[in-house]
Amino acid sequence: MHKAAVQNLDRPQDDEFLADVLYGLSQTQKQLPPKYFYDQKGSEYFDEICELSEYYPYRTELTMLRDVARDLGNHFAGLAPQGLEIVEFGAGSLRKVGALLTSLGNVRSFTAIDISEEHLINSCRLLESQYRELSIHPCVHDFTKPLTIHTSDRTRLGFFPGSTIGNFNPGEASEFLHNAGATLGTNSYLLIGVDTKKPEPILRQAYNDNKGITAKFNKNVLERINRELDGNFNPIHFAHHAFYNEPEGRIEMHLRSLKEQTIKIAGHNFEFHRGESIHTENSYKYSPDEFTSLAQESGWSKQHLWLDSDELFAVYLLQYVH
Ligand SMILES: C[S@@+](CC[C@H](N)C(=O)[O-])C[C@H]1O[C@@H](n2cnc3c(N)ncnc32)[C@H](O)[C@@H]1O
C-alpha cells in the first residue's frame, strides 16, 4: 500500500471543525460532535479503553466474531462466486476484521473508512503485513456524509463493529444506514455490532473506568481544540461525567465545568457557569426488536442475529433490499 493509494474523500477541514465547535458551544446545552474525539491521540485512547476490564463491548464482540465468521463462511458459500469485498466503516485499529478475513477465505478486497487519518494508515499497513494477498484500500472519509466507491462485481459486505452506530440518534442512525446501502449497493450485506440494553450499573461502569482512561478520551477533545483551533481550555477545570439516560436509552458523556470560567477559541469567548456541561457523546443501546425495526425502516432486512450468552452485545447480518 503506497501513500498515493490512500483516498482522502471527505476529511473534515479545520474550517469545518471550527464552525462545528463555534456552533456547538453557542447552543443552550453546549455540545460537540463525537467525531472530533478521533485525532491520533484520541484513537490511541480508544484503543486503551478497549483493553479495560469495565469496557465489555469490545471484548464481547471480538469473542463473538469467531463464531459469527464461521457462520458467515457457511452463509456465503456459493453466494459470492467472484469473491467478497469488505467495506469497514469506522475502521479504527482493524483488530476485528481479521476474524472475517481468516474464516471467509474468499475476501479479495478490503476498504477501510475512518476519519482518523494517521491511525488508519498505520492500521492498514499492519493488516497488509498479515494478509499479503489482500487488496487494501484506506479511505479517509467522514461517514456521516454520502460516499460513492468504485463499482465491482464482487459481493459486498459492509462491516460496522463497535456499536459506533450508537453514537447517532435514531434519526441519524437511519440516515447512516440509508447512505451505507447506497454506498454498498442493492443486495449487499452489512454486518453490524450493536450494544444491547442491560442493567444500569454495567453500563455506568463501562463509561466510568477506574483508571480514568475514558475521562482522558473525553477531555482530549478540549486539548484538540487548544491544539488545532487556538483554544485555551484547561482540562483540569472540567470533569468527565457519564450516566445512563434511561428514558432515551443512551449513555451520555459530558464535560462539566468545575468553576465559572471564560474560554477563548479563535478569538471567540464562551462563558461557562459552574456545573454547566458540554454534551460530547451519546451511546444508544438497542433491544433486538428496536434495532431490527430501525434497520427495516432504513432499507435493510435482518438475515441473522447473534447474541452472546449474557446478551451483552448483538451482531446482526443485514441485507440491503431497497
Ligand atoms: C468506537 S470506535 C470503533 C473502532 C473499531 N471499529 C472497533 O470496533 O473497535 C469508532 C471509530 O469510528 C471512527 N469515526 C468516528 N466518527 C467517524 C466519522 N464521522 N467518520 C469516519 N470515521 C469515524 C473513529 O475514528 C473510530 O476509529
The ligand as a MOL file (V3000), in Angstrom:
LIG
                    3D

  0  0  0     0  0            999 V3000
M  V30 BEGIN CTAB
M  V30 COUNTS 27 29 0 0 0
M  V30 BEGIN ATOM
M  V30 1 C -16.0000 3.4160 18.7240 0
M  V30 2 S -14.6110 3.4280 17.6650 0 CHG=1
M  V30 3 C -14.7240 1.7910 16.9680 0
M  V30 4 C -13.4290 1.3160 16.3740 0
M  V30 5 C -13.4620 -0.1130 15.8080 0
M  V30 6 N -14.3390 -0.2020 14.6560 0
M  V30 7 C -13.9100 -1.1010 16.8540 0
M  V30 8 O -14.9720 -1.6800 16.6950 0
M  V30 9 O -13.1670 -1.3360 17.8180 0 CHG=-1
M  V30 10 C -15.2150 4.4670 16.3630 0
M  V30 11 C -14.3180 4.5670 15.1300 0
M  V30 12 O -15.0220 5.3130 14.1340 0
M  V30 13 C -14.2160 6.3990 13.6700 0
M  V30 14 N -15.1300 7.5150 13.4190 0
M  V30 15 C -15.8710 8.2060 14.3250 0
M  V30 16 N -16.6430 9.1220 13.7110 0
M  V30 17 C -16.3760 8.9980 12.3800 0
M  V30 18 C -16.8840 9.6560 11.2240 0
M  V30 19 N -17.8000 10.6390 11.3060 0
M  V30 20 N -16.4210 9.2550 10.0080 0
M  V30 21 C -15.4900 8.2580 9.9050 0
M  V30 22 N -14.9800 7.6070 10.9720 0
M  V30 23 C -15.4230 7.9650 12.1880 0
M  V30 24 C -13.2300 6.6770 14.7730 0
M  V30 25 O -12.0510 7.2750 14.2820 0
M  V30 26 C -13.0050 5.2850 15.3650 0
M  V30 27 O -11.9690 4.6120 14.7030 0
M  V30 END ATOM
M  V30 BEGIN BOND
M  V30 1 1 1 2
M  V30 2 1 2 3
M  V30 3 1 2 10
M  V30 4 1 3 4
M  V30 5 1 4 5
M  V30 6 1 5 6
M  V30 7 1 5 7
M  V30 8 2 7 8
M  V30 9 1 7 9
M  V30 10 1 10 11
M  V30 11 1 11 12
M  V30 12 1 11 26
M  V30 13 1 12 13
M  V30 14 1 13 14
M  V30 15 1 13 24
M  V30 16 1 14 15
M  V30 17 1 14 23
M  V30 18 2 15 16
M  V30 19 1 16 17
M  V30 20 1 17 18
M  V30 21 2 17 23
M  V30 22 1 18 19
M  V30 23 2 18 20
M  V30 24 1 20 21
M  V30 25 2 21 22
M  V30 26 1 22 23
M  V30 27 1 24 25
M  V30 28 1 24 26
M  V30 29 1 26 27
M  V30 END BOND
M  V30 END CTAB
M  END
